[in-house]
Each structure stands twice: as C-alpha cells, then as structure tokens.
Amino acid sequence: MNEQSFTPNEMMTIAASRALTSEDVCFVGIGAPSAACNVARLTHAPDITLIYESGTIGTAPDVLPLSIGDGELCDTALTTVSVPEMFRYWLQGGRITIGFLGAAQLDKYGNINTTVIGDYHKPKTRLPGGGGAPEIATSSQQVYITMAQSKRGMVEKIDFYTSFGHGDGGDHRKRLGIETEGPTLLITDLAIWKPDPETKEFTVVSLHPGVTREMVQETCGWRVKFAEQLDETPPPTELELKTLRDLKARTDAAHKGTDSPAAKRGSKDG
Amino acid sequence: MARFMPLDQAVRENLRDGDVAAFEGFTHLIPTAAAHEAIRQVFRDLTLIRMTPDVVYDQMVGMGMARKLVFSYAGNPGVGLLRRVRDAVENGWPHVIEVEEHSHAAMANAYEAGAAGLPCAVFRGYRGAGLPEVNPNIRNVTCPFTGEVLAAVPAVRPDVTFIHAQKADRKGNVLIEGIIGIQKEAVLAAKRAVVTVEEVVDSFDGLHPNLCILPHWTVTAISVVPGGAHPSYTHGYYARDNASYLEWDEIAADRDRFRTWMEEHVMKAKPEDFAGRVAKLRVA
C-alpha cells in the first residue's frame, strides 16, 4: 500500500458519517461523533436531524462545537428546548433513531465506561461521568459508537458500566426489559465492527484501506473476531475529505478566538 | 418578590453555611460572578448541586467549600477533566467530599419534580447501568397501571439557586433565552433564588409571547453584573471564552498555582471586573 492521503482518524470520521442518513434523528455525543454527524449533514445526509443534549434540535453548526452547549448550536437550530424536555419528550419519548456515543473504555459487547478507572469508591482516575449516555444507550432506537483503537480503551472488562450495551451478550438487553436495539455499529480508526447476531460480540466486518487483521488485534484488549466475509472500507472520496478538512479548519480558526497562548493549542476534541 | 441589590448583599442574605445550593447553567449562562462572590465570602459545608459542574465547581471544591457534590457530568466542557474535583475525590484534597452521582436524565427529572412540588421523579432510566449500585438514592417504582419498573430519584429542592440571565425589567421579571438548560426548574425548585443579569430594561412589552420568563415573584434577589457568566457565554451579549477553559486545565493541575490564581482573580476581584473580561468577546 502506498502512502495514504488521509489519516486513520479521518477515515474513522468519514466511515462513521456514511452510516447516517437524511431520515435519521441523531442524538450527538461531543468529540468524534460530532465531527462524523456534521460531515454526514454536509455531504450525503443534508436532511439529518442533529440533536445535542443542551436542547438544540435540528442544529446545523458551521463549526464544530467545543462543548455540547455552544451558542453556534442554538443559533443554527430549528428550535431549542429545555434540558428536561430534551430528555423526557425527545429521548425517552422514543424520537431518536441513532444515539451516537464515544467511549473512554469499551468492551466487546458495546458496554461503555466514562465514569472511573479503578474502583468507584477509590478511583485511580475519576472521569467526568455519564452525562446523557446511560439513557441515550437505552432509549435511542440504535446506538453507534466511535473511538480510536487502543488497548487501554478497548478492554476485556470495563471498570464501570456507565452505559449498557449488550451486557454479557446474547439477549441480555431483552432480559432487562430493554426493547431498543442497543449498539449496532462500532467505527474505529482501523475497522468497522458489527455485533454478531447471536452472541452480540462486536465482530470486524470491514478493514479500512491498508489495515491488517494484526493491526486491529494489536490495538484491542480482547481477542478479535473477524467476519468470514471481510470487506475493505472504501477510502474517503475527495468530497468527504475536503468537507471534513474544511470543517476542522473553520473550527480551529473559530476556537482560536482570543490571544491567550493556551487557545493557540486549539481544541482537544473533535 | 424580587429585590434589586448589589451581588455581595444578595449572596450574604441568601447563602448560609451548610446550605444545599445550586449554581445552574448548562454550558450557557453559568453564574460565575455569583459563585466567585460565594467563594469570597468563605462559606463552608455546602452541598453543591449541578448537572454539569464545571470550572466554578472545580474552584469551589478546591477552596474547600463543599461537603457534598451532586452531579451528572463533572468535566471541563470540551477540554477534559476537572482537576480540583479529581484531587478531592481521588486524594481528599483539600478535604474528602461526598459524591452523589446521577445521569443527566435523572437530574433533569429531579429538578422538574422539585419545581412541580413532587417528592420524587419517575422516569425510564438507568437500565443496565452501574450507578444504581453505588448511589442509594437511585431506586425503582412499579407503574400501578402497566407493571413496568421505572427509575425513581428524590426531587432536588435547593435551599438556594443561583442563575445568570440576559435581562430583568424594572419590576424584576427575568428573561432567559438561547440554551435555557435547567434554570427555570432550578429556580422554581428552590426556596430562594438569586439571579444575576446583564442589564435592566424598562419592560418586556412587545416581545414574543412564549419567551422563557421568570415572574418577579419567583425570584428573591437580582443583581446587575455585566459579563457575569464569563468564561461561559450569554447568548446575544458575548461569546464563550474557550481559551479560558483551556487555560483552566493548566491552572487547576497544580495546587499552588490554583491557590495563587484564586487569590488574584477571585479573592482580590470584584463583581464589576467581569465586564472587562468579556469586552473582547462582545457580539456585535
């Protein structure tokens, strides 16, 4: 494989964007999901409804928000509702087709931890916590997850169940009375994964261009299963790459709004 | 009945040691000036409630004001972790704090229940999640009609809620627009409410009929503090100071640097200083 004209992170964002359609009503997590959702909106899914937990419905930001409550989201939204309305009517009410989440720690059944590393009561690292994720994971009709692969992030056993994926696998969701589908797609910087129809274990179905099975295994903490029919993810098109890079450039410029040295480092997410 | 008064008086008259206090704002309209005034007046043993405790709660926890933190997302929005909150939880510095952790859906429902005068909130939540195992305030109720098991959490009823808003009229009615967050519920759930505003206008006559308005008789005190939400933003007045959030990550990483910064920028500062902090961020 020749040197590629795109980075693994760009491939991840673009592959994730392709999973979304104009018919989707998507509850957007901050960071990687936010970039993917907006690339989808700016390319093949112009009519997608993007919802952020700050209450902005049908938002179309020109730059990626630094937080879930940036003014840009409200300025470009169809409407902005209160936070209790967002969680009660729109999420719990079943209006969300896709909940799009990132993860600090993920297991092979799509359970996510963003709460603590180590014991809850004596944590090694106290992470921010769940925010909207526990209910996004169970009230959205489906959940997509996107994260860059690492052994620290993709682990055999997560330290805390911030949000429930497929639990121990199989019909665990059904046994808890959860009728939504849960995680149906995982997009990493190396591959596209889907849950096995029976066991619900995430299985690699497509490798990104230039990626080998070994590369996927080396950056994953559990023993990776690969589908019998393994596809190659189509590389980013020119339009996809340009859309993503323009969006990032606008975002960086916008967030360097003041002359503080810290600002010049730019945003740490997205 | 809302009374207009300087912020130091509003805080002194409405916050006490040991209070359950909410300084609410969902990324937008964070009542920083009120929080800094509370820090200057050195309160102790507070139970601090907030869905998204960010930089101001990091500061209050780091200054040793909190006995307990009730929250659903303790992060520096868009930047990362809250280092002073982490230091308190992981190392007990400056002292050990109690933590009651929820999801956003739970907190939003709990504020709404408080505003609605209910003892608890009922919602479909926490299914399969780990928090019910570590938070005894997350329980279940069974729907008497369908038999569905639902989550229940106690209503949030703060002794006092602090919020920042765009404007008040001369009577003390308060207008909030943009991302309205949880502020209306947080005020209506509380025994007392202190509101800082950007400005006072003669009246709200002729404005859109469905604006988010808190009638003057739901508010205890109003203080005019232009820029009072900095480094967050006030929709229609000034933009978010993203650089300050990034800078905070460095300041809060070190105990000494944190204390020095607090001394200079909070302890020795005044509410009037906020106007200058947003001067470059004003929207045309």
Interface residues (C-beta under 8 A of the other chain):
Chain A: I30 E53 S54 G55 T56 P65 L66 S67 I68 G69 D70 G71 L73 C74 T80 V81 S82 V83 P84 M86 F87 R88 L91 Q92 T115 Y120 H121 P123 K124 T125 R126 L127 P128 G129 G130 G131 G132 A133 P134 E135 A137 T138 S139 F160 Y161 T162 S163 F164 G167 H172 R173 L176 G177 I178 H255 K256 G257 T258 S260 A262 A263 R265 S267 K268 D269
Chain B: F26 T27 H28 M51 T52 F71 S72 Y73 A74 G75 P77 G78 V79 G80 L81 L82 V85 R86 V89 E90 E101 S103 H104 A105 A108 N109 Y111 E112 F123 R124 G125 Y126 R127 G128 A129 G130 L131 V134 E148 V149 G178 I179 I180 G181 I182 K184 E185 C212 Y233 H235 A239 R240 D241 N242 A243 S244 Y245 L246 E247 D249 E250 K280 L281
